């Protein structure tokens, strides 16, 4: 993780989408609803607005479990050896170390609620956003971010 949030104060939090921190890593509009800094590092949650044809290539996280809940749109998902096309109301669990990818296959934008335990994905996406807004995409900096957040792209 980019920062040690284990000592961060844990206290109740209520946040609306309008109040959430807006970031744009990989050109994807995201909102950090609850960051690791709010939970002592135990959890983070974001919403992501995924345009048609968008989604991450196959990758894995070695240090955290990831969950998705489809709010809007239709997605082709691959998680390990499983593949499915799902829509609103679908829930996905990606255990740490599992290769996964998804693509919005709908003709309109979709929206996902994504969270990780422990909560480093918010910090990961912030680091990518900062890299891109302070000099553009840099393969060396991106590789360092991936090392720092134990994320690997495969294939």
N, CA and C atoms as a LAMMPS dump frame, in Angstrom:
ITEM: TIMESTEP
0
ITEM: NUMBER OF ATOMS
465
ITEM: BOX BOUNDS ff ff ff
-5.0000000000000000e+02 5.0000000000000000e+02
-5.0000000000000000e+02 5.0000000000000000e+02
-5.0000000000000000e+02 5.0000000000000000e+02
ITEM: ATOMS id mol type element x y z
1 1 1 N 0.828 -1.17 0
2 1 2 C 0 0 0
3 1 3 C 0.875 1.237 0
4 2 1 N 0.365 2.301 -0.561
5 2 2 C 1.155 3.518 -0.665
6 2 3 C 1.345 4.207 0.666
7 3 1 N 0.426 4.028 1.578
8 3 2 C 0.56 4.65 2.883
9 3 3 C 0.014 3.7 3.93
10 4 1 N 0.542 3.797 5.141
11 4 2 C 0.083 2.948 6.215
12 4 3 C -1.158 3.576 6.836
13 5 1 N -2.297 2.942 6.599
14 5 2 C -3.548 3.464 7.146
15 5 3 C -4.031 2.63 8.321
16 6 1 N -3.192 1.68 8.77
17 6 2 C -3.614 0.81 9.864
18 6 3 C -3.85 1.598 11.147
19 7 1 N -3.176 2.733 11.302
20 7 2 C -3.37 3.552 12.488
21 7 3 C -4.436 4.616 12.314
22 8 1 N -5.052 4.666 11.14
23 8 2 C -6.072 5.687 10.877
24 8 3 C -7.27 5.471 11.793
25 9 1 N -7.886 6.559 12.158
26 9 2 C -9.055 6.483 13.02
27 9 3 C -10.207 5.838 12.27
28 10 1 N -10.866 4.927 12.942
29 10 2 C -12.048 4.274 12.388
30 10 3 C -13.257 4.898 13.062
31 11 1 N -14.105 5.514 12.255
32 11 2 C -15.321 6.077 12.835
33 11 3 C -16.419 6.018 11.795
34 12 1 N -17.657 6.085 12.224
35 12 2 C -18.77 5.993 11.285
36 12 3 C -18.644 7.03 10.168
37 13 1 N -19.131 6.672 8.993
38 13 2 C -19.062 7.569 7.837
39 13 3 C -20.313 7.377 6.996
40 14 1 N -20.916 8.469 6.626
41 14 2 C -22.019 8.476 5.668
42 14 3 C -21.597 9.412 4.55
43 15 1 N -21.616 8.93 3.318
44 15 2 C -21.193 9.752 2.178
45 15 3 C -22.13 9.492 1.002
46 16 1 N -22.519 10.562 0.327
47 16 2 C -23.328 10.425 -0.884
48 16 3 C -22.392 10.443 -2.089
49 17 1 N -22.896 10.049 -3.23
50 17 2 C -22.099 10.077 -4.459
51 17 3 C -21.612 11.491 -4.763
52 18 1 N -22.424 12.482 -4.432
53 18 2 C -22.039 13.872 -4.679
54 18 3 C -20.901 14.314 -3.772
55 19 1 N -20.791 13.744 -2.593
56 19 2 C -19.746 14.107 -1.635
57 19 3 C -18.459 13.312 -1.834
58 20 1 N -18.539 12.191 -2.516
59 20 2 C -17.387 11.3 -2.674
60 20 3 C -16.297 11.951 -3.523
61 21 1 N -15.08 11.541 -3.279
62 21 2 C -13.92 12.034 -4.028
63 21 3 C -13.963 11.509 -5.467
64 22 1 N -13.959 12.419 -6.439
65 22 2 C -13.976 12.038 -7.853
66 22 3 C -12.544 11.887 -8.367
67 23 1 N -12.272 10.767 -9.026
68 23 2 C -10.983 10.522 -9.661
69 23 3 C -11.245 9.943 -11.048
70 24 1 N -10.199 9.91 -11.894
71 24 2 C -10.386 9.427 -13.266
72 24 3 C -9.188 8.6 -13.734
73 25 1 N -8.872 7.503 -13.053
74 25 2 C -7.771 6.65 -13.509
75 25 3 C -8.169 5.89 -14.769
76 26 1 N -7.211 5.692 -15.656
77 26 2 C -7.445 4.953 -16.91
78 26 3 C -8.566 5.574 -17.739
79 27 1 N -8.892 6.843 -17.505
80 27 2 C -9.967 7.499 -18.232
81 27 3 C -11.354 7.074 -17.789
82 28 1 N -11.445 6.408 -16.637
83 28 2 C -12.723 5.913 -16.115
84 28 3 C -13.141 6.795 -14.946
85 29 1 N -14.359 7.321 -15.004
86 29 2 C -14.873 8.135 -13.91
87 29 3 C -15.166 7.246 -12.707
88 30 1 N -14.56 7.583 -11.581
89 30 2 C -14.75 6.825 -10.342
90 30 3 C -15.029 7.775 -9.196
91 31 1 N -15.66 7.244 -8.173
92 31 2 C -15.889 7.954 -6.924
93 31 3 C -15.383 7.069 -5.797
94 32 1 N -14.482 7.623 -4.974
95 32 2 C -14.032 6.903 -3.782
96 32 3 C -15.089 7.167 -2.71
97 33 1 N -15.9 6.168 -2.443
98 33 2 C -16.984 6.315 -1.468
99 33 3 C -16.455 6.214 -0.041
100 34 1 N -15.641 5.193 0.19
101 34 2 C -14.997 4.992 1.49
102 34 3 C -13.573 4.539 1.204
103 35 1 N -12.609 5.309 1.684
104 35 2 C -11.212 4.965 1.466
105 35 3 C -10.629 4.217 2.648
106 36 1 N -9.479 3.607 2.409
107 36 2 C -8.788 2.894 3.486
108 36 3 C -8.489 3.812 4.657
109 37 1 N -8.328 5.109 4.374
110 37 2 C -8.045 6.065 5.442
111 37 3 C -9.221 6.231 6.404
112 38 1 N -10.401 5.801 5.994
113 38 2 C -11.583 5.891 6.852
114 38 3 C -11.802 4.63 7.68
115 39 1 N -11.137 3.529 7.289
116 39 2 C -11.426 2.218 7.89
117 39 3 C -10.207 1.576 8.544
118 40 1 N -9.164 2.354 8.765
119 40 2 C -7.952 1.766 9.313
120 40 3 C -7.295 0.804 8.346
121 41 1 N -7.61 0.948 7.051
122 41 2 C -7.028 0.094 6.019
123 41 3 C -7.774 -1.194 5.753
124 42 1 N -8.854 -1.435 6.487
125 42 2 C -9.53 -2.729 6.366
126 42 3 C -10.434 -2.864 5.143
127 43 1 N -10.832 -1.739 4.521
128 43 2 C -11.865 -1.794 3.482
129 43 3 C -11.796 -0.517 2.663
130 44 1 N -12.085 -0.597 1.381
131 44 2 C -12.318 0.595 0.566
132 44 3 C -13.412 0.271 -0.442
133 45 1 N -14.171 1.28 -0.845
134 45 2 C -15.256 1.087 -1.804
135 45 3 C -15.275 2.243 -2.786
136 46 1 N -15.443 1.9 -4.063
137 46 2 C -15.554 2.903 -5.114
138 46 3 C -16.747 2.569 -5.994
139 47 1 N -17.241 3.574 -6.702
140 47 2 C -18.152 3.325 -7.809
141 47 3 C -17.391 3.685 -9.074
142 48 1 N -17.614 2.907 -10.118
143 48 2 C -16.942 3.128 -11.403
144 48 3 C -17.996 3.194 -12.491
145 49 1 N -17.862 4.192 -13.352
146 49 2 C -18.769 4.39 -14.477
147 49 3 C -18.053 3.871 -15.718
148 50 1 N -18.531 2.764 -16.246
149 50 2 C -17.831 2.041 -17.303
150 50 3 C -18.562 2.242 -18.632
151 51 1 N -17.878 2.832 -19.611
152 51 2 C -18.464 3.04 -20.933
153 51 3 C -18.495 1.737 -21.721
154 52 1 N -19.34 1.67 -22.757
155 52 2 C -19.4 0.465 -23.585
156 52 3 C -18.013 0.103 -24.109
157 53 1 N -17.688 -1.177 -24.034
158 53 2 C -16.408 -1.674 -24.518
159 53 3 C -15.253 -1.507 -23.553
160 54 1 N -15.463 -0.774 -22.45
161 54 2 C -14.393 -0.557 -21.475
162 54 3 C -14.358 -1.661 -20.43
163 55 1 N -13.208 -1.779 -19.816
164 55 2 C -12.997 -2.703 -18.712
165 55 3 C -11.529 -3.077 -18.673
166 56 1 N -11.056 -3.56 -17.545
167 56 2 C -9.638 -3.873 -17.411
168 56 3 C -9.269 -5.183 -18.104
169 57 1 N -8.036 -5.261 -18.586
170 57 2 C -7.543 -6.534 -19.12
171 57 3 C -7.3 -7.512 -17.971
172 58 1 N -7.028 -8.769 -18.285
173 58 2 C -6.788 -9.753 -17.222
174 58 3 C -5.678 -9.294 -16.266
175 59 1 N -5.983 -9.385 -14.97
176 59 2 C -5.034 -8.975 -13.936
177 59 3 C -5.39 -9.683 -12.634
178 60 1 N -4.524 -9.527 -11.632
179 60 2 C -4.784 -10.094 -10.317
180 60 3 C -4.174 -9.215 -9.247
181 61 1 N -4.681 -9.383 -8.04
182 61 2 C -4.177 -8.686 -6.861
183 61 3 C -3.734 -9.764 -5.874
184 62 1 N -2.503 -9.713 -5.443
185 62 2 C -1.977 -10.754 -4.547
186 62 3 C -2.318 -10.506 -3.081
187 63 1 N -2.716 -9.278 -2.727
188 63 2 C -2.862 -8.93 -1.312
189 63 3 C -4.28 -8.6 -0.872
190 64 1 N -5.266 -8.706 -1.754
191 64 2 C -6.616 -8.314 -1.366
192 64 3 C -7.675 -9.08 -2.156
193 65 1 N -8.799 -9.301 -1.492
194 65 2 C -9.984 -9.853 -2.135
195 65 3 C -10.763 -8.69 -2.723
196 66 1 N -11.415 -8.939 -3.853
197 66 2 C -12.155 -7.884 -4.535
198 66 3 C -13.585 -8.353 -4.776
199 67 1 N -14.503 -7.411 -4.657
200 67 2 C -15.925 -7.69 -4.841
201 67 3 C -16.512 -6.662 -5.804
202 68 1 N -17.455 -7.11 -6.621
203 68 2 C -18.179 -6.222 -7.53
204 68 3 C -19.669 -6.449 -7.355
205 69 1 N -20.429 -5.369 -7.431
206 69 2 C -21.88 -5.443 -7.48
207 69 3 C -22.308 -4.593 -8.666
208 70 1 N -23.016 -5.195 -9.606
209 70 2 C -23.426 -4.49 -10.819
210 70 3 C -24.648 -3.633 -10.501
211 71 1 N -24.476 -2.331 -10.674
212 71 2 C -25.579 -1.386 -10.464
213 71 3 C -26.315 -1.098 -11.767
214 72 1 N -25.545 -0.916 -12.856
215 72 2 C -26.112 -0.619 -14.175
216 72 3 C -25.221 -1.234 -15.235
217 73 1 N -25.828 -1.691 -16.328
218 73 2 C -25.058 -2.196 -17.464
219 73 3 C -25.039 -3.711 -17.525
220 74 1 N -24.386 -4.19 -18.568
221 74 2 C -24.206 -5.618 -18.79
222 74 3 C -22.716 -5.852 -18.986
223 75 1 N -22.183 -6.854 -18.298
224 75 2 C -20.742 -7.091 -18.298
225 75 3 C -20.427 -8.542 -18.604
226 76 1 N -19.427 -8.734 -19.44
227 76 2 C -18.843 -10.056 -19.625
228 76 3 C -17.695 -10.132 -18.63
229 77 1 N -17.778 -11.095 -17.715
230 77 2 C -16.798 -11.238 -16.645
231 77 3 C -16.067 -12.561 -16.767
232 78 1 N -14.79 -12.525 -16.483
233 78 2 C -13.999 -13.733 -16.343
234 78 3 C -13.329 -13.665 -14.981
235 79 1 N -13.549 -14.69 -14.171
236 79 2 C -12.94 -14.787 -12.848
237 79 3 C -12.387 -16.194 -12.727
238 80 1 N -11.052 -16.306 -12.761
239 80 2 C -10.446 -17.629 -12.759
240 80 3 C -10.904 -18.392 -13.987
241 81 1 N -11.468 -19.588 -13.782
242 81 2 C -11.953 -20.418 -14.89
243 81 3 C -13.424 -20.18 -15.207
244 82 1 N -14.068 -19.271 -14.504
245 82 2 C -15.494 -19.006 -14.708
246 82 3 C -15.687 -17.797 -15.608
247 83 1 N -16.703 -17.885 -16.462
248 83 2 C -17.052 -16.763 -17.326
249 83 3 C -18.57 -16.631 -17.346
250 84 1 N -19.054 -15.397 -17.321
251 84 2 C -20.493 -15.155 -17.341
252 84 3 C -20.765 -13.768 -17.877
253 85 1 N -21.96 -13.575 -18.385
254 85 2 C -22.458 -12.251 -18.743
255 85 3 C -23.549 -11.931 -17.746
256 86 1 N -23.406 -10.791 -17.072
257 86 2 C -24.315 -10.459 -15.971
258 86 3 C -24.792 -9.02 -16.083
259 87 1 N -25.892 -8.736 -15.407
260 87 2 C -26.451 -7.39 -15.382
261 87 3 C -26.722 -6.939 -13.965
262 88 1 N -27.543 -5.892 -13.817
263 88 2 C -27.822 -5.323 -12.505
264 88 3 C -28.269 -6.37 -11.489
265 89 1 N -27.716 -6.24 -10.296
266 89 2 C -28.043 -7.162 -9.218
267 89 3 C -27.054 -8.305 -9.074
268 90 1 N -26.148 -8.467 -10.032
269 90 2 C -25.158 -9.552 -9.942
270 90 3 C -24.048 -9.17 -8.976
271 91 1 N -23.57 -10.154 -8.259
272 91 2 C -22.499 -9.987 -7.278
273 91 3 C -21.346 -10.899 -7.684
274 92 1 N -20.119 -10.38 -7.578
275 92 2 C -18.93 -11.131 -7.976
276 92 3 C -17.91 -11.085 -6.848
277 93 1 N -17.322 -12.237 -6.536
278 93 2 C -16.246 -12.334 -5.557
279 93 3 C -14.988 -12.799 -6.278
280 94 1 N -13.899 -12.054 -6.104
281 94 2 C -12.609 -12.386 -6.712
282 94 3 C -11.595 -12.59 -5.577
283 95 1 N -11.305 -13.846 -5.226
284 95 2 C -10.309 -14.072 -4.177
285 95 3 C -8.936 -13.561 -4.6
286 96 1 N -8.159 -13.095 -3.635
287 96 2 C -6.804 -12.621 -3.944
288 96 3 C -6.057 -13.692 -4.727
289 97 1 N -5.232 -13.225 -5.684
290 97 2 C -4.454 -14.139 -6.514
291 97 3 C -5.201 -14.717 -7.7
292 98 1 N -6.457 -14.322 -7.914
293 98 2 C -7.278 -14.858 -9.009
294 98 3 C -7.278 -13.892 -10.187
295 99 1 N -6.948 -14.398 -11.364
296 99 2 C -6.978 -13.574 -12.574
297 99 3 C -8.434 -13.256 -12.904
298 100 1 N -8.683 -11.984 -13.224
299 100 2 C -10.043 -11.56 -13.556
300 100 3 C -10.014 -10.405 -14.549
301 101 1 N -11.115 -10.234 -15.261
302 101 2 C -11.279 -9.152 -16.234
303 101 3 C -12.775 -8.978 -16.475
304 102 1 N -13.144 -7.8 -16.97
305 102 2 C -14.534 -7.598 -17.364
306 102 3 C -14.614 -6.534 -18.433
307 103 1 N -15.709 -6.568 -19.184
308 103 2 C -15.983 -5.592 -20.238
309 103 3 C -17.462 -5.249 -20.201
310 104 1 N -17.774 -3.964 -20.323
311 104 2 C -19.166 -3.532 -20.446
312 104 3 C -19.605 -3.855 -21.869
313 105 1 N -20.541 -4.786 -22.021
314 105 2 C -21.013 -5.205 -23.344
315 105 3 C -22.303 -4.509 -23.752
316 106 1 N -22.82 -3.635 -22.895
317 106 2 C -24.049 -2.907 -23.213
318 106 3 C -23.742 -1.769 -24.185
319 107 1 N -24.782 -1.201 -24.745
320 107 2 C -24.604 -0.077 -25.673
321 107 3 C -24.603 1.266 -24.949
322 108 1 N -24.74 1.232 -23.632
323 108 2 C -24.704 2.464 -22.837
324 108 3 C -23.78 2.263 -21.64
325 109 1 N -23.452 3.359 -20.984
326 109 2 C -22.555 3.304 -19.83
327 109 3 C -23.184 2.485 -18.707
328 110 1 N -22.316 1.852 -17.936
329 110 2 C -22.754 1.075 -16.784
330 110 3 C -22.091 1.607 -15.529
331 111 1 N -22.457 1.008 -14.417
332 111 2 C -21.901 1.453 -13.138
333 111 3 C -21.736 0.247 -12.232
334 112 1 N -20.569 0.178 -11.611
335 112 2 C -20.253 -0.896 -10.677
336 112 3 C -19.929 -0.317 -9.308
337 113 1 N -20.288 -1.042 -8.274
338 113 2 C -19.781 -0.798 -6.936
339 113 3 C -18.693 -1.843 -6.724
340 114 1 N -17.494 -1.375 -6.38
341 114 2 C -16.353 -2.277 -6.208
342 114 3 C -15.746 -2.015 -4.847
343 115 1 N -15.364 -3.082 -4.139
344 115 2 C -14.672 -2.892 -2.875
345 115 3 C -13.627 -3.971 -2.685
346 116 1 N -12.656 -3.652 -1.817
347 116 2 C -11.59 -4.602 -1.517
348 116 3 C -11.401 -4.712 -0.014
349 117 1 N -10.963 -5.896 0.37
350 117 2 C -10.595 -6.194 1.75
351 117 3 C -9.248 -6.906 1.692
352 118 1 N -8.188 -6.35 2.287
353 118 2 C -8.096 -5.02 2.847
354 118 3 C -8.309 -3.949 1.78
355 119 1 N -8.351 -2.71 2.226
356 119 2 C -8.866 -1.621 1.411
357 119 3 C -7.887 -0.83 0.589
358 120 1 N -7.055 -1.453 -0.209
359 120 2 C -6.038 -0.691 -0.94
360 120 3 C -6.436 -0.258 -2.352
361 121 1 N -7.566 -0.709 -2.878
362 121 2 C -7.888 -0.337 -4.261
363 121 3 C -8.155 1.154 -4.429
364 122 1 N -8.761 1.796 -3.449
365 122 2 C -8.951 3.242 -3.548
366 122 3 C -7.621 3.951 -3.701
367 123 1 N -6.624 3.553 -2.905
368 123 2 C -5.291 4.156 -2.999
369 123 3 C -4.614 3.82 -4.322
370 124 1 N -4.821 2.605 -4.83
371 124 2 C -4.264 2.218 -6.134
372 124 3 C -4.805 3.132 -7.226
373 125 1 N -6.121 3.278 -7.28
374 125 2 C -6.72 4.113 -8.317
375 125 3 C -6.327 5.576 -8.158
376 126 1 N -6.18 6.043 -6.923
377 126 2 C -5.695 7.411 -6.703
378 126 3 C -4.279 7.582 -7.269
379 127 1 N -3.418 6.604 -7.052
380 127 2 C -2.039 6.691 -7.538
381 127 3 C -2.004 6.736 -9.065
382 128 1 N -2.824 5.933 -9.723
383 128 2 C -2.888 5.96 -11.19
384 128 3 C -3.426 7.31 -11.658
385 129 1 N -4.478 7.788 -11.014
386 129 2 C -5.057 9.092 -11.347
387 129 3 C -4.005 10.194 -11.211
388 130 1 N -3.273 10.205 -10.107
389 130 2 C -2.246 11.226 -9.886
390 130 3 C -1.159 11.161 -10.949
391 131 1 N -0.714 9.952 -11.288
392 131 2 C 0.3 9.797 -12.337
393 131 3 C -0.192 10.422 -13.643
394 132 1 N -1.411 10.101 -14.016
395 132 2 C -1.944 10.558 -15.301
396 132 3 C -2.197 12.069 -15.318
397 133 1 N -2.564 12.653 -14.182
398 133 2 C -2.865 14.086 -14.162
399 133 3 C -1.636 14.951 -13.924
400 134 1 N -0.524 14.335 -13.556
401 134 2 C 0.705 15.112 -13.31
402 134 3 C 1.808 14.728 -14.291
403 135 1 N 1.441 14.438 -15.521
404 135 2 C 2.466 14.14 -16.514
405 135 3 C 2.057 13.083 -17.524
406 136 1 N 0.88 12.549 -17.402
407 136 2 C 0.424 11.548 -18.356
408 136 3 C 0.845 10.145 -17.97
409 137 1 N 0.396 9.202 -18.762
410 137 2 C 0.701 7.796 -18.492
411 137 3 C 2.186 7.55 -18.725
412 138 1 N 2.835 6.96 -17.747
413 138 2 C 4.261 6.656 -17.814
414 138 3 C 4.429 5.181 -17.476
415 139 1 N 4.866 4.35 -18.442
416 139 2 C 4.978 2.903 -18.193
417 139 3 C 5.841 2.546 -16.982
418 140 1 N 6.93 3.29 -16.758
419 140 2 C 7.789 2.989 -15.61
420 140 3 C 7.089 3.321 -14.293
421 141 1 N 6.421 4.464 -14.239
422 141 2 C 5.687 4.826 -13.028
423 141 3 C 4.527 3.86 -12.793
424 142 1 N 3.869 3.452 -13.886
425 142 2 C 2.769 2.506 -13.762
426 142 3 C 3.271 1.169 -13.225
427 143 1 N 4.409 0.709 -13.705
428 143 2 C 4.99 -0.539 -13.204
429 143 3 C 5.285 -0.424 -11.708
430 144 1 N 5.79 0.724 -11.281
431 144 2 C 6.078 0.926 -9.854
432 144 3 C 4.792 0.934 -9.033
433 145 1 N 3.74 1.575 -9.538
434 145 2 C 2.448 1.567 -8.845
435 145 3 C 1.95 0.134 -8.703
436 146 1 N 2.047 -0.646 -9.77
437 146 2 C 1.597 -2.039 -9.724
438 146 3 C 2.417 -2.848 -8.722
439 147 1 N 3.719 -2.622 -8.652
440 147 2 C 4.556 -3.312 -7.652
441 147 3 C 4.132 -2.92 -6.238
442 148 1 N 3.945 -1.634 -6.03
443 148 2 C 3.579 -1.115 -4.701
444 148 3 C 2.243 -1.687 -4.237
445 149 1 N 1.305 -1.859 -5.156
446 149 2 C -0.03 -2.337 -4.791
447 149 3 C -0.249 -3.809 -5.15
448 150 1 N 0.823 -4.531 -5.414
449 150 2 C 0.804 -5.975 -5.633
450 150 3 C -0.263 -6.367 -6.66
451 151 1 N -0.263 -5.646 -7.779
452 151 2 C -1.196 -5.888 -8.887
453 151 3 C -0.397 -6.313 -10.104
454 152 1 N -0.844 -7.368 -10.768
455 152 2 C -0.14 -7.877 -11.932
456 152 3 C -1.118 -8.009 -13.099
457 153 1 N -0.709 -7.479 -14.25
458 153 2 C -1.485 -7.672 -15.484
459 153 3 C -0.894 -8.873 -16.2
460 154 1 N -1.746 -9.739 -16.711
461 154 2 C -1.293 -10.994 -17.337
462 154 3 C -1.832 -11.083 -18.758
463 155 1 N -1.101 -11.806 -19.591
464 155 2 C -1.565 -12.07 -20.956
465 155 3 C -1.423 -10.968 -21.919
